[in-house]
Amino acid sequence: MDFVLGHGASYMEADVRDMTDREGFCRSHFKKMYDYGNALGNAWILKTMYLRRMEEFEKTMKHFKPASGSTKGLFKKNKELSTDNAIIDWITHTEESCFICKMVDRTFDAYMKTFFAMYQKDADFRTLVGQTKGFCLSHFKTLLAYADIHLNEKQKQEFYDMILPLEQDNLKRVYEDIAWFIEKFDYQNKDADWKTSKDAVQRGMQKLKGSDPSLAPHVIKK
């Protein structure tokens, strides 16, 4: 948010604007950009993005032909749209692209390379990883994928022997907090200790998807 809309005014740089126009933003990051609070910056970004989208739309329309044949079976079993409609394909492309998502992915790739470089060389770091409360499932998947790339067979076996039980134990830990949170609403438990369950709902969501819904939006520093 700070790079795209902050006081450094990256959105006023022609090369950055070209990238944001081309990549666009996903629904989640549009919401975060709105919450950030720089209305004028958002308007500048939207202005040139609209010009690009209208130009792309016009080009697509020139070569557009309605899909031939029956529209039965338009949706596949996995709910993805199956079509030879050029306009639908163009919109789908814009929906799948996000400038901020790509920036985050590039940064996260660097973090993962650093993680496994440290894991291989630093015994204290390996111990630290083994003492964590596990990972959200989204990042756990990424961690396993990078482990398969960066670790040799012996290291992978040792890593999986440590990380899988760790994740399993911590999923159970969060589950038990959620279960007790529910039990606390039974009148028989009204005087019982909440234990560690008071924030179980937001932690439960975070553990599955990696984002804490209770956090306030990141806003521009004035």
PEUR-V491925 format. One record per backbone hydrogen bond with DSSP energy under -0.5 kcal/mol. CO is the residue of the C=O (numbers start at 0). NH is the residue of the N-H. E is the energy in kcal/mol with one decimal. If there is no record, write none. Layout:
co | nh | e
CO | NH | E
CO | NH | E
This chain:
co | nh | e
0 | 4 | -3.0
1 | 5 | -1.8
2 | 9 | -0.5
3 | 10 | -0.6
5 | 8 | -2.1
8 | 11 | -1.8
9 | 12 | -1.8
12 | 16 | -2.8
13 | 17 | -2.2
14 | 18 | -1.6
15 | 19 | -2.7
16 | 20 | -2.7
17 | 21 | -1.9
18 | 22 | -3.1
19 | 23 | -2.4
23 | 98 | -3.2
25 | 29 | -2.2
26 | 30 | -2.1
27 | 31 | -1.8
28 | 32 | -2.4
29 | 33 | -2.3
30 | 34 | -2.5
31 | 35 | -1.7
32 | 36 | -0.9
33 | 36 | -0.7
35 | 219 | -2.7
36 | 38 | -1.4
37 | 41 | -2.4
38 | 42 | -2.2
39 | 43 | -2.3
40 | 44 | -2.2
41 | 45 | -2.7
42 | 46 | -2.4
43 | 47 | -1.6
44 | 48 | -1.8
45 | 49 | -2.8
46 | 50 | -1.6
47 | 51 | -2.0
48 | 52 | -2.8
49 | 53 | -2.8
50 | 54 | -1.9
51 | 55 | -2.7
52 | 56 | -2.7
53 | 57 | -2.3
54 | 58 | -2.1
55 | 59 | -2.4
56 | 60 | -2.5
57 | 61 | -1.6
58 | 62 | -0.8
59 | 62 | -0.7
60 | 63 | -1.3
70 | 73 | -1.1
73 | 81 | -2.7
75 | 78 | -1.9
79 | 75 | -2.2
80 | 82 | -0.7
83 | 85 | -0.7
84 | 88 | -2.2
85 | 89 | -2.2
86 | 90 | -2.4
87 | 91 | -2.7
88 | 92 | -2.1
89 | 93 | -1.9
90 | 94 | -2.0
91 | 95 | -1.4
93 | 96 | -0.6
97 | 101 | -2.1
98 | 102 | -1.9
99 | 103 | -2.8
100 | 104 | -2.6
101 | 105 | -2.3
102 | 106 | -2.2
103 | 107 | -3.0
104 | 108 | -2.2
105 | 109 | -1.5
106 | 110 | -2.0
107 | 111 | -2.5
108 | 112 | -2.0
109 | 113 | -2.1
110 | 114 | -2.8
111 | 115 | -2.2
112 | 116 | -1.7
113 | 117 | -2.5
114 | 118 | -2.4
115 | 119 | -1.8
116 | 120 | -1.3
117 | 121 | -2.9
120 | 122 | -0.6
121 | 125 | -1.8
122 | 126 | -2.1
123 | 127 | -2.2
124 | 128 | -2.4
125 | 129 | -1.8
126 | 130 | -0.7
127 | 130 | -1.0
128 | 131 | -1.4
135 | 139 | -2.4
136 | 140 | -2.2
137 | 141 | -1.5
138 | 142 | -2.7
139 | 143 | -2.3
140 | 144 | -2.1
141 | 145 | -2.4
142 | 146 | -2.0
143 | 147 | -1.9
144 | 148 | -0.8
145 | 149 | -2.8
146 | 150 | -2.1
151 | 155 | -3.0
152 | 156 | -2.1
153 | 157 | -2.1
154 | 158 | -2.8
155 | 159 | -3.0
156 | 160 | -2.2
157 | 161 | -1.2
158 | 162 | -3.3
159 | 163 | -1.9
161 | 165 | -1.2
162 | 166 | -2.3
163 | 167 | -2.5
164 | 168 | -2.7
165 | 169 | -1.8
166 | 170 | -2.2
167 | 171 | -1.9
168 | 172 | -2.0
169 | 173 | -2.1
170 | 174 | -2.4
171 | 175 | -2.5
172 | 176 | -1.6
173 | 177 | -2.3
174 | 178 | -2.8
175 | 179 | -2.2
176 | 180 | -2.3
177 | 181 | -1.9
178 | 182 | -2.0
179 | 183 | -2.0
181 | 184 | -1.6
182 | 185 | -1.9
185 | 188 | -2.5
186 | 189 | -1.3
188 | 191 | -1.5
193 | 196 | -1.9
196 | 199 | -2.1
198 | 202 | -2.1
199 | 203 | -2.7
200 | 204 | -2.2
201 | 205 | -2.4
202 | 206 | -2.4
203 | 207 | -1.2
204 | 208 | -2.4
205 | 209 | -2.9
206 | 136 | -2.3
210 | 212 | -0.8
211 | 214 | -1.5
219 | 221 | -0.6
